[in-house]
Amino acid sequence: MRVTVALLIGAVIGALDGVGIFWVPEEPYKVEIFLGATLKGLLVGLITALSLNAESHWWQGLVYGLLYGFAFALVVFLAKGGLKSKDAPFVVPFGIVAGAATGLLVVKFAIRH
């Protein structure tokens, strides 16, 4: 396993997930949210890579990434107030998609076959 590649994949996907905050004019904590999204992606990439081995298939990377992406997005969703927050419901679907993409890329580029 290439840990550095898994971390890089997760960080890039997380940054892409969080960059949209810069288009929200009323948000005062843009940089902090962007860094949090990047860190969240980095952790999803790392945990996904640690869950896979050399015999893992693409669908296993997808499932693990989806699962961990959902779990981390759920944490953010609940921390932001759940359904009471106007922004939080969008966190979970994007977290699932970003996690699935991270899992696919990790199994393809960070796991030695």
Rosetta blueprint (number, residue, H / E / L):
1 M L
2 R L
3 V H
4 T H
5 V H
6 A H
7 L H
8 L H
9 I H
10 G H
11 A H
12 V H
13 I H
14 G H
15 A H
16 L H
17 D H
18 G H
19 V H
20 G H
21 I H
22 F H
23 W H
24 V L
25 P L
26 E L
27 E L
28 P L
29 Y L
30 K H
31 V H
32 E H
33 I H
34 F H
35 L H
36 G H
37 A H
38 T H
39 L H
40 K H
41 G H
42 L H
43 L H
44 V H
45 G H
46 L H
47 I H
48 T H
49 A H
50 L H
51 S H
52 L L
53 N L
54 A L
55 E L
56 S L
57 H L
58 W H
59 W H
60 Q H
61 G H
62 L H
63 V H
64 Y H
65 G H
66 L H
67 L H
68 Y H
69 G H
70 F H
71 A H
72 F H
73 A H
74 L H
75 V H
76 V H
77 F H
78 L H
79 A H
80 K L
81 G L
82 G H
83 L H
84 K H
85 S L
86 K L
87 D L
88 A H
89 P H
90 F H
91 V H
92 V H
93 P H
94 F H
95 G H
96 I H
97 V H
98 A H
99 G H
100 A H
101 A H
102 T H
103 G H
104 L H
105 L H
106 V H
107 V H
108 K H
109 F H
110 A L
111 I L
112 R L
113 H L
